[in-house]
């Protein structure tokens, strides 16, 4: 297979893999009935005037299924962390004892579950669209190589078949992630 087409296919696969990774991170940030540190992945705290990811400011423990303890490395950041938790879309009300911030997750209502499932589905659709856009770009590269005579028609169609199977693999991966997230959200 022509080097440039092979490069195109490799690049497409790399980008598709990244799109699936992004979806995985997005799903991790959607709250379920269980406490986990990933739900704070997207949370930024105003730390001395700089928006800083919460992960960099504290450690996390989950002593119970619906409780998480956040221990700030710098105690002076405690009120800023609490403020960003309160203002987040996690729907939590943190409290602190001077050392750790305690976050008890409320039971998910049926309505909240449906909202989160909707959110997960839209994140999954964004990932699928992203994968399809990558495919379109790679297909344009292949078509151009065939048109310019750099590769033969057979090679072009073989590359397109490869591209299709790669695309299917990553769209399926997104669907599997979504299925798991929905199951997680529906478990009471």
Secondary structure, DSSP 8 states (H G I E B T S, - for coil): --HHHHHHHHHHHHHHHHHHHHHHHHHHHS--SS--GGGGTT-EEEETTEEEEGGGTEEEEEEETTEEEEEESSGGGHHHHHHHHHHSTT----EE-SS-EEEE-----HHHHHHHHHHHHHHHHHHHHHHHHHHHHHHHHHHHHHHTTSS-HHHHHHHHHHHHHHHHHHHHHHHHHHHHHHHHHH--
